[in-house]
Amino acid sequence: MKEASYTSPFSARYASREMSYLFSAQSRAVTFRKLWIALAKGERALGLPISENQIAQMEKAAQQIDFAAVHAYEKTFRHDVMAHIHAFGDQCPDAKPILHLGATSSYVTDNGDLIQLREALRLLLHKLISVLRKLSLFAATHASEPCLSYTHFQSAQPTTIGKRACLWLQDLLLDALEWERVIDTLPFLGAKGATGTQASFLSLFDGQEKKVLKLEQLIAEEFGFTKVLPIAGQTYTRKLDIQVIHTLGSFAASAHKLATDVRLLAHDGELVEGFGDTQVGSSAMPYKQNPIYSERICGLARFVISLTQNPTYTAATQWLERSLDDSSNRRLSIPESFLGADALLNLLSHLIDHWVAHPAKSLELLKKQLPHLSMENILMFAVKKGGDRQHLHEHLRQIAMSSEGKVNPLHYLETELEKKPFSLNAKELKPLLAISALVGRAPAQVTDFLSQEVEPFLSKYRSIQPQIPSIEV
C-alpha cells in the first residue's frame, strides 16, 4: 500500500520522539492552556473575580485537546488562537468568560515559543553532555597514540589520536557552554498586551502598575523563568530567535567538522565506522564500507546551518510593533532547526559508540613520513648548536626534495645530516627521530584539557543520563 502523504524525514527517520513531541500540535496546545491557567491564577491572586472552580475546570481539561473542534473553529474565525480559546472554553464552560483575559494572541504563542525553545535546548544539551562523555573517554584512551597530523590535508608534524579527538571535543564543549548560557538567560515575554504597553492589564487592575508587574512575575515563575523582557512590541524581539538558532548552526558546524575528519581518516583506515555483519556498502561494489553515518551528519548539518539565515531575515523585516508574516515562517524554520540538531546528536552518539580506531595503521603511515617529519626538530637542534635558521631551513628543503623516490629515505636523511652544515652524529640524531619527541606535548595537552576544562563541566551534570535512540538504518 502506498503511503498517503509526505512524512518529514525528521519525524520518521532522524529525530527523537521527545523532540518531535515537543514541537507537535499536542504539545503546543497544552502549553497554550497552561499559560491561560497561569494567567487566570495570577489574576485571581491579585484580586480579579476569578473562582477556584473556573481554574479547576481549566486544569481538568488542559491535556484533552479536541483538535476536530479546533480545526472547525479555525475555519470559522481564520484565527488559530481564537480557535483554541473557543475549543478550550467548550471544555470548561464556567471558565470561558475569563479565558485569555487581558491578553493578546502573542501571550500564548510567544511565551509558548520561549518555553519550547528553552526545553528544546535543554534536551539538546543533555544529549550533548552524553556525547562529550563518550568523546572524552575516547580521547583519554588514545591520548598518547601517535598519528600523522595534516595541514592542507598534507602530512604535517605528528600529533596523537587523543589530541585530534580533543579538537572535536573543544568545539562541542564550546557549543555546550553556549547552550547552557542561553538556557539560563532566555527571558520570558510576560503579559504585555496588544502592542506591548500593558494597557489592558493596567485597566483590569484599575491603574495599579505594581499589580501588572506582579502578574508578569507570577506567570514567569510558574514556568521557571527568572527574567521578563522589560521592552516588547506585541511579540518578543526576534533577535532572540537569531541568538538561539545560531547556536544550533554553530553546533552543526562542529558536528560537520568532526564527521568530515572521520570521512578523511576512513580513507586510510585510521578511524572507521562500525560495519554491521549484514550491512551493504554498495549495490555495485560488494567490498565497499562507506562511512554512511558521517556522511549523513554532514548532510543534515549543512541543512541546519542553512536555516541560521532565516531568523535574521525575520528579525530584519519586523514592522513597528509587529507583523504577521513571521508566523508561518517560524512554524517551519524553528522546529526544523531543532529537529535537525537533535538528529545530529543521535547520529554523533551512534558514531562514537561504534567507530574503531586503528593505532597500528596510524603508526604505519607516520613511519613512512618519518624522515620529513623529523626535520622541524632537526632544525631546532641545529640552530641551538649555532646554525643559521634560514640557511639550515633551505638545506633541509633541498634534502627533502632530493629524497623523493629514494628506496630508503631515512638512511638518505641520516647520511646527509652527517655532512655540513649540520654535522650531526648518530647519538645526536637518534632522539630527534624518536616518535615520542615528534608529538610534542600532545599527550599532556590531552590530560590537561580533560582535567581542567571538560571534567569540571561534566561534573555539574553527573545525574543527567539522557535516553538517546539507537540508529537502526
Contacts in CASP RR format, 6 or more apart in sequence:
PFRMAT RR
TARGET T0000
AUTHOR 0000-0000-0000
METHOD contacts of the structure
MODEL  1
MKEASYTSPFSARYASREMSYLFSAQSRAVTFRKLWIALAKGERALGLPI
SENQIAQMEKAAQQIDFAAVHAYEKTFRHDVMAHIHAFGDQCPDAKPILH
LGATSSYVTDNGDLIQLREALRLLLHKLISVLRKLSLFAATHASEPCLSY
THFQSAQPTTIGKRACLWLQDLLLDALEWERVIDTLPFLGAKGATGTQAS
FLSLFDGQEKKVLKLEQLIAEEFGFTKVLPIAGQTYTRKLDIQVIHTLGS
FAASAHKLATDVRLLAHDGELVEGFGDTQVGSSAMPYKQNPIYSERICGL
ARFVISLTQNPTYTAATQWLERSLDDSSNRRLSIPESFLGADALLNLLSH
LIDHWVAHPAKSLELLKKQLPHLSMENILMFAVKKGGDRQHLHEHLRQIA
MSSEGKVNPLHYLETELEKKPFSLNAKELKPLLAISALVGRAPAQVTDFL
SQEVEPFLSKYRSIQPQIPSIEV
8 339 0 8 1.000
10 20 0 8 1.000
10 336 0 8 1.000
10 339 0 8 1.000
10 340 0 8 1.000
10 342 0 8 1.000
10 343 0 8 1.000
11 20 0 8 1.000
11 339 0 8 1.000
13 473 0 8 1.000
14 300 0 8 1.000
14 339 0 8 1.000
14 340 0 8 1.000
14 342 0 8 1.000
14 343 0 8 1.000
14 346 0 8 1.000
14 347 0 8 1.000
15 339 0 8 1.000
15 340 0 8 1.000
15 342 0 8 1.000
15 343 0 8 1.000
15 346 0 8 1.000
16 342 0 8 1.000
16 346 0 8 1.000
16 468 0 8 1.000
16 469 0 8 1.000
17 469 0 8 1.000
18 123 0 8 1.000
18 467 0 8 1.000
19 120 0 8 1.000
19 123 0 8 1.000
19 338 0 8 1.000
19 339 0 8 1.000
19 342 0 8 1.000
20 339 0 8 1.000
21 27 0 8 1.000
22 116 0 8 1.000
22 119 0 8 1.000
22 120 0 8 1.000
22 123 0 8 1.000
22 338 0 8 1.000
23 116 0 8 1.000
23 120 0 8 1.000
23 334 0 8 1.000
23 335 0 8 1.000
23 338 0 8 1.000
23 339 0 8 1.000
25 65 0 8 1.000
25 67 0 8 1.000
26 65 0 8 1.000
27 116 0 8 1.000
28 112 0 8 1.000
28 116 0 8 1.000
29 65 0 8 1.000
29 67 0 8 1.000
29 70 0 8 1.000
29 84 0 8 1.000
30 62 0 8 1.000
30 63 0 8 1.000
30 65 0 8 1.000
31 108 0 8 1.000
31 112 0 8 1.000
31 115 0 8 1.000
31 116 0 8 1.000
32 81 0 8 1.000
32 84 0 8 1.000
32 88 0 8 1.000
32 108 0 8 1.000
32 109 0 8 1.000
32 112 0 8 1.000
33 58 0 8 1.000
33 61 0 8 1.000
33 62 0 8 1.000
33 84 0 8 1.000
33 88 0 8 1.000
34 62 0 8 1.000
34 223 0 8 1.000
35 107 0 8 1.000
35 108 0 8 1.000
35 111 0 8 1.000
35 112 0 8 1.000
35 219 0 8 1.000
35 223 0 8 1.000
36 58 0 8 1.000
36 85 0 8 1.000
36 88 0 8 1.000
36 99 0 8 1.000
36 100 0 8 1.000
36 103 0 8 1.000
36 108 0 8 1.000
37 55 0 8 1.000
37 58 0 8 1.000
37 59 0 8 1.000
37 62 0 8 1.000
38 218 0 8 1.000
38 219 0 8 1.000
38 222 0 8 1.000
38 223 0 8 1.000
39 100 0 8 1.000
39 101 0 8 1.000
39 103 0 8 1.000
39 107 0 8 1.000
39 191 0 8 1.000
39 215 0 8 1.000
39 219 0 8 1.000
40 50 0 8 1.000
40 54 0 8 1.000
40 55 0 8 1.000
40 58 0 8 1.000
40 95 0 8 1.000
40 98 0 8 1.000
40 99 0 8 1.000
40 101 0 8 1.000
41 55 0 8 1.000
41 218 0 8 1.000
41 222 0 8 1.000
42 215 0 8 1.000
42 218 0 8 1.000
42 219 0 8 1.000
43 50 0 8 1.000
43 98 0 8 1.000
43 101 0 8 1.000
43 204 0 8 1.000
43 215 0 8 1.000
44 50 0 8 1.000
44 51 0 8 1.000
44 52 0 8 1.000
44 55 0 8 1.000
45 218 0 8 1.000
46 205 0 8 1.000
46 211 0 8 1.000
46 214 0 8 1.000
46 215 0 8 1.000
46 218 0 8 1.000
48 98 0 8 1.000
48 101 0 8 1.000
48 204 0 8 1.000
48 205 0 8 1.000
50 98 0 8 1.000
50 101 0 8 1.000
51 94 0 8 1.000
53 94 0 8 1.000
54 92 0 8 1.000
54 94 0 8 1.000
54 95 0 8 1.000
54 98 0 8 1.000
55 95 0 8 1.000
57 91 0 8 1.000
57 92 0 8 1.000
57 93 0 8 1.000
57 94 0 8 1.000
57 95 0 8 1.000
58 88 0 8 1.000
58 92 0 8 1.000
58 95 0 8 1.000
58 99 0 8 1.000
60 92 0 8 1.000
61 88 0 8 1.000
61 91 0 8 1.000
61 92 0 8 1.000
64 91 0 8 1.000
65 87 0 8 1.000
66 87 0 8 1.000
66 90 0 8 1.000
66 91 0 8 1.000
69 86 0 8 1.000
69 87 0 8 1.000
69 90 0 8 1.000
70 80 0 8 1.000
70 83 0 8 1.000
70 84 0 8 1.000
70 87 0 8 1.000
71 83 0 8 1.000
72 83 0 8 1.000
73 82 0 8 1.000
73 83 0 8 1.000
73 84 0 8 1.000
73 86 0 8 1.000
73 87 0 8 1.000
74 80 0 8 1.000
74 82 0 8 1.000
74 83 0 8 1.000
76 83 0 8 1.000
77 83 0 8 1.000
77 86 0 8 1.000
79 105 0 8 1.000
81 105 0 8 1.000
81 108 0 8 1.000
81 109 0 8 1.000
82 105 0 8 1.000
84 108 0 8 1.000
85 99 0 8 1.000
85 100 0 8 1.000
88 96 0 8 1.000
88 99 0 8 1.000
89 95 0 8 1.000
89 96 0 8 1.000
89 99 0 8 1.000
90 96 0 8 1.000
92 99 0 8 1.000
100 107 0 8 1.000
100 108 0 8 1.000
101 204 0 8 1.000
102 191 0 8 1.000
102 193 0 8 1.000
102 200 0 8 1.000
102 201 0 8 1.000
102 204 0 8 1.000
103 191 0 8 1.000
103 193 0 8 1.000
103 200 0 8 1.000
104 192 0 8 1.000
104 193 0 8 1.000
104 194 0 8 1.000
104 200 0 8 1.000
104 234 0 8 1.000
106 189 0 8 1.000
106 192 0 8 1.000
106 193 0 8 1.000
106 234 0 8 1.000
106 235 0 8 1.000
106 236 0 8 1.000
106 322 0 8 1.000
107 189 0 8 1.000
107 190 0 8 1.000
107 191 0 8 1.000
107 192 0 8 1.000
107 193 0 8 1.000
109 235 0 8 1.000
109 327 0 8 1.000
110 189 0 8 1.000
110 235 0 8 1.000
110 236 0 8 1.000
111 188 0 8 1.000
111 189 0 8 1.000
111 190 0 8 1.000
111 219 0 8 1.000
111 223 0 8 1.000
113 236 0 8 1.000
113 330 0 8 1.000
113 334 0 8 1.000
114 186 0 8 1.000
114 187 0 8 1.000
114 188 0 8 1.000
114 189 0 8 1.000
114 225 0 8 1.000
114 236 0 8 1.000
114 240 0 8 1.000
115 223 0 8 1.000
116 334 0 8 1.000
117 186 0 8 1.000
117 240 0 8 1.000
117 244 0 8 1.000
117 334 0 8 1.000
118 183 0 8 1.000
118 186 0 8 1.000
120 338 0 8 1.000
121 179 0 8 1.000
121 182 0 8 1.000
121 183 0 8 1.000
121 186 0 8 1.000
121 244 0 8 1.000
121 247 0 8 1.000
122 183 0 8 1.000
123 342 0 8 1.000
123 466 0 8 1.000
124 179 0 8 1.000
124 248 0 8 1.000
124 251 0 8 1.000
124 338 0 8 1.000
124 341 0 8 1.000
124 342 0 8 1.000
124 345 0 8 1.000
125 176 0 8 1.000
125 179 0 8 1.000
125 180 0 8 1.000
125 183 0 8 1.000
126 461 0 8 1.000
126 464 0 8 1.000
126 466 0 8 1.000
127 342 0 8 1.000
127 345 0 8 1.000
127 346 0 8 1.000
127 349 0 8 1.000
127 466 0 8 1.000
127 468 0 8 1.000
128 172 0 8 1.000
128 175 0 8 1.000
128 176 0 8 1.000
128 179 0 8 1.000
128 251 0 8 1.000
128 345 0 8 1.000
129 176 0 8 1.000
129 458 0 8 1.000
129 461 0 8 1.000
129 464 0 8 1.000
129 466 0 8 1.000
130 349 0 8 1.000
130 464 0 8 1.000
130 465 0 8 1.000
130 466 0 8 1.000
130 468 0 8 1.000
131 172 0 8 1.000
131 345 0 8 1.000
131 348 0 8 1.000
131 349 0 8 1.000
131 352 0 8 1.000
132 169 0 8 1.000
132 172 0 8 1.000
132 173 0 8 1.000
132 176 0 8 1.000
132 454 0 8 1.000
132 457 0 8 1.000
132 458 0 8 1.000
133 458 0 8 1.000
134 349 0 8 1.000
134 352 0 8 1.000
134 353 0 8 1.000
135 165 0 8 1.000
135 168 0 8 1.000
135 169 0 8 1.000
135 172 0 8 1.000
135 352 0 8 1.000
136 169 0 8 1.000
136 450 0 8 1.000
136 454 0 8 1.000
136 455 0 8 1.000
136 458 0 8 1.000
138 162 0 8 1.000
138 165 0 8 1.000
138 352 0 8 1.000
138 357 0 8 1.000
139 162 0 8 1.000
139 163 0 8 1.000
139 165 0 8 1.000
139 166 0 8 1.000
139 169 0 8 1.000
139 446 0 8 1.000
139 450 0 8 1.000
140 162 0 8 1.000
140 446 0 8 1.000
140 447 0 8 1.000
140 450 0 8 1.000
141 162 0 8 1.000
142 160 0 8 1.000
142 161 0 8 1.000
142 162 0 8 1.000
142 165 0 8 1.000
142 357 0 8 1.000
142 359 0 8 1.000
143 160 0 8 1.000
143 162 0 8 1.000
143 163 0 8 1.000
143 442 0 8 1.000
143 443 0 8 1.000
143 446 0 8 1.000
143 447 0 8 1.000
144 160 0 8 1.000
144 439 0 8 1.000
144 442 0 8 1.000
144 443 0 8 1.000
145 160 0 8 1.000
145 161 0 8 1.000
145 162 0 8 1.000
145 357 0 8 1.000
145 359 0 8 1.000
145 362 0 8 1.000
145 363 0 8 1.000
146 158 0 8 1.000
146 159 0 8 1.000
146 160 0 8 1.000
146 161 0 8 1.000
146 359 0 8 1.000
146 362 0 8 1.000
146 363 0 8 1.000
146 366 0 8 1.000
146 435 0 8 1.000
146 436 0 8 1.000
146 438 0 8 1.000
146 439 0 8 1.000
147 158 0 8 1.000
147 159 0 8 1.000
147 160 0 8 1.000
147 161 0 8 1.000
147 164 0 8 1.000
147 270 0 8 1.000
147 359 0 8 1.000
147 362 0 8 1.000
147 363 0 8 1.000
147 365 0 8 1.000
147 366 0 8 1.000
148 155 0 8 1.000
148 156 0 8 1.000
148 158 0 8 1.000
148 159 0 8 1.000
148 362 0 8 1.000
148 365 0 8 1.000
148 366 0 8 1.000
148 369 0 8 1.000
148 373 0 8 1.000
149 156 0 8 1.000
149 157 0 8 1.000
149 158 0 8 1.000
149 159 0 8 1.000
149 164 0 8 1.000
150 156 0 8 1.000
150 264 0 8 1.000
153 264 0 8 1.000
155 369 0 8 1.000
155 372 0 8 1.000
155 373 0 8 1.000
156 373 0 8 1.000
157 373 0 8 1.000
157 376 0 8 1.000
157 438 0 8 1.000
158 366 0 8 1.000
158 373 0 8 1.000
158 435 0 8 1.000
158 438 0 8 1.000
158 439 0 8 1.000
158 442 0 8 1.000
159 439 0 8 1.000
159 442 0 8 1.000
160 439 0 8 1.000
160 442 0 8 1.000
160 443 0 8 1.000
160 446 0 8 1.000
161 270 0 8 1.000
161 271 0 8 1.000
161 357 0 8 1.000
161 359 0 8 1.000
161 362 0 8 1.000
162 442 0 8 1.000
162 446 0 8 1.000
163 439 0 8 1.000
163 442 0 8 1.000
163 443 0 8 1.000
163 445 0 8 1.000
163 446 0 8 1.000
164 261 0 8 1.000
166 445 0 8 1.000
166 446 0 8 1.000
166 449 0 8 1.000
166 450 0 8 1.000
168 254 0 8 1.000
168 257 0 8 1.000
168 258 0 8 1.000
168 261 0 8 1.000
169 449 0 8 1.000
169 454 0 8 1.000
170 449 0 8 1.000
170 453 0 8 1.000
171 253 0 8 1.000
171 254 0 8 1.000
171 257 0 8 1.000
171 258 0 8 1.000
172 251 0 8 1.000
172 254 0 8 1.000
172 255 0 8 1.000
172 258 0 8 1.000
173 453 0 8 1.000
173 454 0 8 1.000
173 457 0 8 1.000
174 250 0 8 1.000
174 254 0 8 1.000
175 247 0 8 1.000
175 250 0 8 1.000
175 251 0 8 1.000
175 254 0 8 1.000
176 457 0 8 1.000
177 457 0 8 1.000
178 247 0 8 1.000
178 250 0 8 1.000
179 247 0 8 1.000
179 251 0 8 1.000
182 243 0 8 1.000
182 244 0 8 1.000
182 247 0 8 1.000
185 227 0 8 1.000
186 225 0 8 1.000
186 240 0 8 1.000
186 244 0 8 1.000
187 225 0 8 1.000
187 227 0 8 1.000
187 228 0 8 1.000
187 229 0 8 1.000
187 236 0 8 1.000
187 240 0 8 1.000
188 216 0 8 1.000
188 219 0 8 1.000
188 220 0 8 1.000
188 223 0 8 1.000
188 225 0 8 1.000
188 227 0 8 1.000
188 228 0 8 1.000
188 229 0 8 1.000
189 228 0 8 1.000
189 229 0 8 1.000
189 232 0 8 1.000
189 235 0 8 1.000
189 236 0 8 1.000
190 216 0 8 1.000
190 219 0 8 1.000
190 220 0 8 1.000
190 228 0 8 1.000
190 229 0 8 1.000
191 198 0 8 1.000
191 201 0 8 1.000
191 212 0 8 1.000
191 215 0 8 1.000
191 216 0 8 1.000
191 219 0 8 1.000
192 198 0 8 1.000
192 229 0 8 1.000
192 232 0 8 1.000
192 233 0 8 1.000
192 234 0 8 1.000
193 199 0 8 1.000
193 200 0 8 1.000
193 201 0 8 1.000
193 234 0 8 1.000
194 200 0 8 1.000
194 234 0 8 1.000
195 233 0 8 1.000
195 234 0 8 1.000
195 321 0 8 1.000
195 322 0 8 1.000
196 232 0 8 1.000
196 233 0 8 1.000
196 234 0 8 1.000
196 321 0 8 1.000
198 212 0 8 1.000
201 212 0 8 1.000
201 215 0 8 1.000
202 208 0 8 1.000
202 209 0 8 1.000
202 212 0 8 1.000
205 211 0 8 1.000
205 212 0 8 1.000
205 215 0 8 1.000
216 228 0 8 1.000
217 228 0 8 1.000
220 226 0 8 1.000
220 227 0 8 1.000
220 228 0 8 1.000
229 236 0 8 1.000
229 237 0 8 1.000
233 321 0 8 1.000
233 322 0 8 1.000
234 321 0 8 1.000
234 322 0 8 1.000
235 318 0 8 1.000
235 322 0 8 1.000
235 326 0 8 1.000
237 315 0 8 1.000
238 311 0 8 1.000
238 314 0 8 1.000
238 315 0 8 1.000
238 318 0 8 1.000
238 326 0 8 1.000
239 315 0 8 1.000
241 311 0 8 1.000
241 314 0 8 1.000
241 315 0 8 1.000
241 330 0 8 1.000
241 334 0 8 1.000
242 311 0 8 1.000
242 312 0 8 1.000
242 315 0 8 1.000
244 311 0 8 1.000
245 307 0 8 1.000
245 308 0 8 1.000
245 310 0 8 1.000
245 311 0 8 1.000
245 333 0 8 1.000
245 334 0 8 1.000
245 337 0 8 1.000
246 308 0 8 1.000
246 311 0 8 1.000
248 304 0 8 1.000
248 307 0 8 1.000
248 308 0 8 1.000
248 337 0 8 1.000
248 338 0 8 1.000
248 340 0 8 1.000
248 341 0 8 1.000
249 304 0 8 1.000
249 305 0 8 1.000
249 307 0 8 1.000
249 308 0 8 1.000
249 337 0 8 1.000
249 341 0 8 1.000
251 304 0 8 1.000
251 341 0 8 1.000
251 344 0 8 1.000
252 300 0 8 1.000
252 301 0 8 1.000
252 302 0 8 1.000
252 304 0 8 1.000
252 305 0 8 1.000
252 340 0 8 1.000
252 341 0 8 1.000
252 344 0 8 1.000
253 301 0 8 1.000
253 305 0 8 1.000
255 297 0 8 1.000
255 301 0 8 1.000
255 344 0 8 1.000
255 347 0 8 1.000
255 348 0 8 1.000
256 297 0 8 1.000
256 298 0 8 1.000
256 299 0 8 1.000
256 301 0 8 1.000
256 302 0 8 1.000
256 305 0 8 1.000
258 297 0 8 1.000
258 348 0 8 1.000
259 293 0 8 1.000
259 294 0 8 1.000
259 295 0 8 1.000
259 297 0 8 1.000
259 298 0 8 1.000
259 301 0 8 1.000
259 348 0 8 1.000
259 351 0 8 1.000
260 294 0 8 1.000
260 298 0 8 1.000
262 271 0 8 1.000
262 273 0 8 1.000
262 291 0 8 1.000
262 294 0 8 1.000
262 351 0 8 1.000
262 355 0 8 1.000
263 291 0 8 1.000
263 294 0 8 1.000
263 295 0 8 1.000
263 298 0 8 1.000
265 271 0 8 1.000
265 272 0 8 1.000
266 272 0 8 1.000
266 273 0 8 1.000
266 291 0 8 1.000
266 294 0 8 1.000
268 361 0 8 1.000
268 365 0 8 1.000
269 358 0 8 1.000
269 361 0 8 1.000
270 357 0 8 1.000
270 358 0 8 1.000
270 361 0 8 1.000
270 362 0 8 1.000
270 365 0 8 1.000
271 355 0 8 1.000
271 356 0 8 1.000
271 357 0 8 1.000
271 358 0 8 1.000
272 289 0 8 1.000
272 291 0 8 1.000
272 355 0 8 1.000
272 356 0 8 1.000
272 358 0 8 1.000
273 289 0 8 1.000
273 291 0 8 1.000
273 292 0 8 1.000
273 293 0 8 1.000
273 294 0 8 1.000
273 351 0 8 1.000
273 354 0 8 1.000
273 355 0 8 1.000
273 356 0 8 1.000
274 354 0 8 1.000
274 355 0 8 1.000
274 356 0 8 1.000
275 289 0 8 1.000
279 289 0 8 1.000
281 288 0 8 1.000
281 289 0 8 1.000
281 290 0 8 1.000
281 292 0 8 1.000
282 288 0 8 1.000
282 290 0 8 1.000
293 347 0 8 1.000
293 350 0 8 1.000
293 351 0 8 1.000
293 471 0 8 1.000
294 351 0 8 1.000
296 347 0 8 1.000
297 344 0 8 1.000
297 347 0 8 1.000
297 348 0 8 1.000
297 351 0 8 1.000
300 340 0 8 1.000
300 343 0 8 1.000
300 344 0 8 1.000
300 347 0 8 1.000
301 344 0 8 1.000
303 336 0 8 1.000
303 340 0 8 1.000
304 337 0 8 1.000
304 340 0 8 1.000
304 341 0 8 1.000
304 344 0 8 1.000
307 333 0 8 1.000
307 336 0 8 1.000
307 337 0 8 1.000
308 337 0 8 1.000
310 329 0 8 1.000
310 333 0 8 1.000
311 330 0 8 1.000
311 333 0 8 1.000
311 334 0 8 1.000
314 326 0 8 1.000
314 329 0 8 1.000
314 330 0 8 1.000
314 333 0 8 1.000
317 323 0 8 1.000
317 325 0 8 1.000
317 326 0 8 1.000
318 326 0 8 1.000
345 468 0 8 1.000
346 468 0 8 1.000
346 469 0 8 1.000
346 471 0 8 1.000
347 471 0 8 1.000
349 468 0 8 1.000
350 470 0 8 1.000
350 471 0 8 1.000
363 435 0 8 1.000
366 373 0 8 1.000
366 435 0 8 1.000
367 435 0 8 1.000
370 410 0 8 1.000
370 433 0 8 1.000
370 435 0 8 1.000
371 400 0 8 1.000
371 403 0 8 1.000
371 409 0 8 1.000
371 410 0 8 1.000
371 412 0 8 1.000
371 413 0 8 1.000
372 400 0 8 1.000
372 403 0 8 1.000
372 409 0 8 1.000
373 438 0 8 1.000
374 413 0 8 1.000
374 432 0 8 1.000
374 433 0 8 1.000
374 438 0 8 1.000
375 396 0 8 1.000
375 399 0 8 1.000
375 400 0 8 1.000
377 432 0 8 1.000
377 437 0 8 1.000
377 438 0 8 1.000
378 396 0 8 1.000
378 417 0 8 1.000
378 422 0 8 1.000
378 424 0 8 1.000
378 429 0 8 1.000
378 432 0 8 1.000
379 389 0 8 1.000
379 392 0 8 1.000
379 393 0 8 1.000
379 396 0 8 1.000
381 424 0 8 1.000
381 428 0 8 1.000
381 432 0 8 1.000
382 392 0 8 1.000
382 421 0 8 1.000
382 422 0 8 1.000
382 424 0 8 1.000
383 389 0 8 1.000
383 392 0 8 1.000
387 421 0 8 1.000
388 421 0 8 1.000
391 421 0 8 1.000
392 421 0 8 1.000
392 422 0 8 1.000
395 421 0 8 1.000
395 422 0 8 1.000
399 412 0 8 1.000
399 413 0 8 1.000
399 416 0 8 1.000
399 417 0 8 1.000
402 412 0 8 1.000
403 409 0 8 1.000
403 412 0 8 1.000
403 413 0 8 1.000
406 412 0 8 1.000
410 433 0 8 1.000
414 426 0 8 1.000
414 429 0 8 1.000
416 422 0 8 1.000
417 424 0 8 1.000
417 429 0 8 1.000
418 424 0 8 1.000
418 425 0 8 1.000
424 432 0 8 1.000
431 437 0 8 1.000
END
